[in-house]
Amino acid sequence: MLSVGVQPGYDNELEVTTGTGLQVIIDSGGMFSKGRYYIQGEAADGASPKTMAIDAATTGYERKDRVVVEFDIENKTAAVKISKGNEAASNPTENALMTGDNKWDEPLAIVHVSGGSITSVEDDRYI
């Protein structure tokens, strides 16, 4: 039975981790939302998860970016995207999730960026 969110036990459940420098790694898995399904498979050798770059924050500032699966009914797509947050000297907040009828986001992670580095990745999935 399918439930809304990341499908439990399917590959690596779209886990987001830090990569090299300003990169995040989105592992394989699947997600179900509003009757739509997103699947991110592994390469034939079981390697090569998706790697995405995060922009640096201005020195002295912090930012919270969201890693989301964006579902777009009009274009018939579902893809992992980075939703860049707003910079702040302290206590930045992440962008709200897009919640339209034809285009919406499902959360995977919140990436904490300080200056030119990723300080942490907060799991934001619901499994």
C-alpha positions as CSV (number, residue, x, y, z in Angstrom):
1,M,0.0,0.0,0.0
2,L,1.3,3.5,-0.9
3,S,1.3,6.3,1.6
4,V,2.2,10.0,1.1
5,G,5.9,10.8,1.4
6,V,9.1,8.8,1.0
7,Q,8.3,5.1,0.6
8,P,9.8,3.1,3.5
9,G,12.3,0.4,2.7
10,Y,12.6,1.4,-1.0
11,D,16.3,1.6,-1.9
12,N,17.9,4.3,0.4
13,E,14.7,6.3,1.1
14,L,16.0,9.5,-0.7
15,E,18.3,10.3,2.1
16,V,20.2,13.6,1.8
17,T,23.8,13.9,3.1
18,T,26.7,16.3,2.6
19,G,29.1,15.7,-0.2
20,T,32.4,17.4,-1.1
21,G,32.5,21.1,-0.6
22,L,29.2,22.8,-1.3
23,Q,27.4,19.6,-2.5
24,V,24.6,17.5,-1.2
25,I,24.1,13.9,-2.2
26,I,20.5,12.6,-2.7
27,D,20.4,8.8,-2.4
28,S,18.1,6.5,-4.3
29,G,14.4,5.9,-3.3
30,G,10.9,6.7,-4.2
31,M,8.1,9.1,-3.1
32,F,4.4,9.2,-3.6
33,S,2.3,12.3,-3.4
34,K,-1.3,13.2,-4.6
35,G,-1.4,10.2,-6.9
36,R,2.0,10.9,-8.4
37,Y,5.2,8.9,-8.0
38,Y,8.9,9.9,-8.1
39,I,11.6,7.3,-8.4
40,Q,15.3,7.9,-8.2
41,G,17.1,4.7,-9.0
42,E,20.7,3.6,-8.5
43,A,23.1,3.0,-11.3
44,A,23.5,-0.6,-12.4
45,D,26.5,-0.9,-10.1
46,G,24.6,0.3,-7.1
47,A,26.6,3.6,-7.0
48,S,26.2,7.1,-8.3
49,P,23.5,8.8,-6.2
50,K,22.4,12.3,-7.4
51,T,24.8,15.1,-6.5
52,M,23.7,18.7,-6.4
53,A,25.5,22.0,-5.8
54,I,24.5,24.5,-3.1
55,D,25.4,28.2,-3.6
56,A,27.7,29.7,-0.9
57,A,26.2,32.3,1.5
58,T,27.8,35.7,1.7
59,T,30.6,35.7,4.3
60,G,29.2,36.4,7.7
61,Y,25.7,35.3,6.7
62,E,23.7,32.0,7.1
63,R,21.0,30.5,5.0
64,K,18.7,27.4,5.1
65,D,18.1,25.8,1.7
66,R,15.5,23.1,1.2
67,V,16.0,20.0,-0.9
68,V,12.6,19.0,-2.3
69,V,10.9,16.8,-4.8
70,E,9.0,19.2,-7.1
71,F,5.9,17.7,-8.7
72,D,4.7,19.6,-11.8
73,I,1.4,18.4,-13.3
74,E,1.3,20.8,-16.3
75,N,4.8,19.7,-17.4
76,K,4.3,16.1,-16.3
77,T,7.6,16.1,-14.3
78,A,8.9,15.3,-10.8
79,A,12.4,16.2,-10.0
80,V,14.7,16.9,-7.0
81,K,15.4,20.6,-6.7
82,I,17.1,23.0,-4.3
83,S,14.9,25.8,-3.0
84,K,17.4,28.5,-1.9
85,G,16.5,30.3,1.3
86,N,17.2,33.9,2.3
87,E,20.4,35.0,3.9
88,A,20.5,36.4,7.4
89,A,23.2,37.4,9.9
90,S,21.6,35.0,12.4
91,N,18.6,32.7,12.7
92,P,17.7,32.3,9.0
93,T,14.5,30.5,8.0
94,E,13.9,28.2,5.1
95,N,11.4,28.9,2.3
96,A,7.9,27.6,2.7
97,L,7.0,24.6,0.6
98,M,5.2,25.3,-2.7
99,T,1.6,23.9,-2.2
100,G,-0.3,24.6,-5.4
101,D,-2.8,22.3,-7.1
102,N,-0.7,21.8,-10.2
103,K,2.8,22.3,-8.8
104,W,4.0,21.4,-5.3
105,D,7.0,20.4,-3.2
106,E,7.6,17.4,-0.9
107,P,10.4,17.9,1.6
108,L,13.6,15.9,1.8
109,A,16.1,18.0,3.8
110,I,17.0,21.4,5.1
111,V,20.6,22.3,4.4
112,H,22.3,24.8,6.8
113,V,24.8,27.0,4.9
114,S,27.2,29.4,6.6
115,G,29.5,31.5,4.4
116,G,31.2,29.0,2.0
117,S,30.3,25.8,3.8
118,I,27.5,23.4,4.7
119,T,27.3,23.2,8.4
120,S,24.6,20.5,8.7
121,V,21.8,18.7,6.8
122,E,18.5,18.3,8.7
123,D,16.3,15.4,7.7
124,D,12.9,16.8,6.6
125,R,11.4,13.6,5.0
126,Y,8.3,11.9,6.2
127,I,8.5,8.2,5.7
